[in-house]
Amino acid sequence: MPNTTSIPSDDANKSVFLQQLSTQLPSYASTLELSSNEVTKVAAASAWFDYLLSSQEVAQNYSHAIFSLKRILRDGPANTDIALPVLPILPLAPTSTPFSGIFGFVGPLITRIKKHPNYTEAIGKNLGIIAASKPAVDITSLQPILSVDIQGGHPVLSWKSNGTDALEIEVDHGTGVFVLLTIRMSSGYQDNTPLPASGSACVWKYRAIYHINDKQVGHWSQVLEVSVKGV
């Protein structure tokens, strides 16, 4: 019976994993002789982990906006319109009781499930606890490809993860120097740096590199140039 470790390494996929497990587990509680407390704890783990990831993203976006505004105030360019970022609004917190070490609880629970005499591969697939086989990533050849959309005048960057943990993005806002913009665990990032003064334009440049286990891997992307205009 397949018993390969199935818990993903990155937070975004950990959240997806918990959501599937918590959704499907009640249907098999009797078959696998799981207590109502165990089922409830898995549901709480999923709800709170998803809530904190969403809250973290909101907080990070606000932090990046504050950092960008500080840089504009400190270094210019001159005559740039200044607008304070909108205060962040966190999602509603779950009503269940949180607990620490959720994967220290979920991991042994999965091991016990797989050893139960009523466990089948079909159950494992429905619960999402069978690791999908995938080819090894050649980290030496990895190179992200950035694409861009514009929303409200601000660039919105997208990319494919290609089996990596995160993406580090640097930006040149017209200063001639690339600086760290963000490190993202999932695709999609809007650069909320204040736009140029009304009626003027500027070219912002972006480049990115993948991360695995908190280390840069592969090659930097091609530089993506985006023309932004003041509104």
C-alpha positions in Angstrom: 0.0 0.0 0.0 1.4 3.5 -0.9 2.8 5.1 2.2 5.0 7.8 0.8 5.0 11.0 2.8 2.2 13.2 1.4 2.5 16.5 3.4 3.7 19.2 1.0 6.8 21.3 1.9 5.4 24.8 1.2 2.7 26.6 3.1 0.4 27.2 0.2 0.1 23.5 -0.7 0.0 22.6 3.0 -3.2 24.6 3.2 -4.7 22.9 0.1 -3.7 19.5 1.7 -5.4 20.3 5.0 -8.5 21.6 3.2 -9.0 18.3 1.3 -8.2 16.2 4.4 -10.7 18.1 6.6 -13.4 18.0 3.9 -13.1 14.2 3.3 -12.2 12.9 6.7 -15.7 12.9 8.2 -16.9 10.4 5.6 -14.3 7.9 6.7 -14.3 8.5 10.5 -16.2 5.3 11.2 -14.4 3.2 8.7 -11.0 4.2 10.0 -12.1 4.3 13.7 -11.3 8.0 14.2 -12.7 9.9 17.1 -14.9 13.0 16.7 -12.2 15.0 18.5 -9.6 14.0 15.9 -11.9 15.0 13.0 -12.7 18.3 14.7 -9.0 19.0 15.3 -8.2 18.4 11.6 -11.0 20.8 10.6 -9.7 23.4 13.1 -6.1 23.0 11.8 -7.3 23.6 8.2 -9.4 26.7 9.1 -6.7 28.4 11.2 -3.8 27.6 8.9 -5.8 29.1 6.0 -6.8 32.1 8.0 -3.2 32.8 9.1 -1.9 32.4 5.6 -4.5 34.9 4.3 -3.8 37.3 7.1 0.0 37.0 6.5 -0.5 38.0 2.8 -2.7 41.0 3.8 0.0 42.1 6.3 2.9 41.6 3.8 1.2 43.6 1.1 0.6 46.4 3.6 4.2 46.2 4.8 5.5 46.3 1.2 3.3 49.4 0.5 4.7 51.2 3.6 8.2 50.3 2.7 7.8 51.6 -0.9 6.2 54.8 0.4 9.1 55.3 2.9 11.6 54.9 0.0 9.7 57.5 -2.1 9.7 59.9 0.8 13.4 59.4 1.5 14.8 59.2 -2.0 12.2 60.6 -4.4 11.8 61.0 -7.3 10.8 64.6 -6.7 7.2 65.7 -7.2 5.8 62.2 -6.8 2.2 62.2 -5.5 2.1 60.8 -2.0 -0.9 58.7 -0.9 -1.0 56.6 2.2 -1.8 52.9 1.7 -5.2 51.7 2.8 -5.1 50.1 6.2 -5.3 46.3 6.0 -8.5 44.4 6.7 -7.9 40.9 8.0 -10.2 38.1 7.2 -12.6 36.8 9.9 -11.0 34.4 12.3 -12.4 30.9 12.6 -14.7 30.2 15.5 -12.9 26.9 16.3 -10.1 26.6 18.9 -6.6 26.8 17.5 -3.8 24.6 18.7 0.0 24.5 18.1 2.0 21.9 16.2 -0.8 21.0 13.7 1.4 18.9 11.5 2.9 17.2 14.5 -0.7 16.0 15.1 -1.7 15.4 11.4 1.5 13.4 10.5 1.1 10.6 13.0 -2.7 10.6 12.3 -2.0 9.9 8.6 0.4 7.1 9.6 -2.2 5.5 11.7 -4.8 5.8 9.0 -2.6 4.1 6.5 -2.0 1.2 8.9 -5.7 0.6 9.5 -7.0 -2.7 8.1 -9.9 -0.9 6.4 -7.6 1.6 4.6 -7.5 1.4 0.8 -5.7 3.3 -1.9 -9.0 4.8 -3.0 -9.5 6.2 0.5 -6.0 7.6 0.5 -6.6 9.3 -2.8 -9.9 10.8 -1.6 -8.2 12.1 1.6 -5.2 13.4 -0.4 -2.7 11.5 1.7 -1.0 9.6 -1.1 1.9 11.6 -2.5 1.7 12.2 -6.2 4.7 10.9 -8.1 6.4 13.7 -10.1 9.7 14.0 -11.9 12.6 15.5 -10.0 13.2 19.2 -10.7 16.4 20.1 -12.4 17.2 23.1 -10.2 20.2 24.1 -12.3 18.1 25.0 -15.3 15.2 26.6 -13.5 14.4 30.1 -14.7 11.1 31.9 -14.0 9.1 33.7 -16.7 7.3 36.8 -15.5 4.1 38.1 -17.1 2.3 41.3 -16.2 -1.2 42.8 -16.1 -2.2 46.3 -15.1 -4.8 47.0 -12.4 -5.5 50.6 -11.4 -2.3 51.6 -13.0 -0.2 49.2 -10.9 1.7 46.2 -12.4 0.4 42.8 -11.3 3.0 40.1 -11.8 2.3 36.4 -12.4 4.5 33.3 -12.9 4.5 29.5 -12.6 6.0 27.8 -9.5 7.4 24.8 -11.5 7.7 22.8 -8.3 9.6 25.3 -6.3 8.8 26.8 -2.8 8.8 30.5 -3.5 9.8 33.3 -5.9 12.1 36.2 -5.0 11.3 39.4 -7.0 13.5 42.4 -7.3 12.5 45.8 -8.8 14.1 48.9 -10.3 11.7 51.8 -9.9 13.7 54.0 -12.2 16.7 54.4 -9.9 19.0 52.1 -12.0 19.4 49.7 -9.0 17.5 46.5 -8.4 16.2 46.0 -4.8 14.2 43.3 -3.1 10.4 43.7 -3.7 9.0 40.6 -2.2 9.3 36.8 -1.7 6.1 35.0 -2.6 4.9 31.5 -2.0 2.1 31.6 -4.6 1.8 33.3 -7.9 0.4 36.8 -8.2 1.8 40.1 -6.8 0.6 43.7 -7.2 3.3 46.3 -6.9 1.5 49.1 -5.0 4.5 51.4 -5.1 3.1 55.0 -5.6 2.8 55.8 -9.2 4.7 58.7 -10.9 3.3 62.2 -10.7 0.2 62.9 -12.7 0.9 63.2 -16.4 4.4 61.7 -16.2 5.6 58.1 -17.0 8.3 55.8 -15.8 9.7 52.4 -16.7 9.7 49.9 -13.9 11.9 46.8 -14.3 11.4 43.4 -12.6 13.5 40.3 -12.3 13.0 37.1 -10.3 14.6 33.9 -9.1 13.1 30.7 -7.6 13.7 29.6 -4.0 13.8 26.0 -2.7 14.4 25.4 1.0 14.9 29.2 1.4 17.8 29.3 -1.0 18.0 30.8 -4.5 18.1 28.2 -7.3 18.5 28.3 -11.0 18.8 31.5 -13.0 17.4 35.0 -12.8 14.5 35.6 -15.1 14.8 37.9 -18.1 14.2 41.5 -17.0 10.5 42.5 -17.5 10.1 46.2 -18.3 6.7 47.8 -17.5 5.7 51.4 -18.4 3.7 53.0 -15.7 1.9 56.4 -15.8 0.7 58.8 -13.2 -3.0 59.2 -12.9 
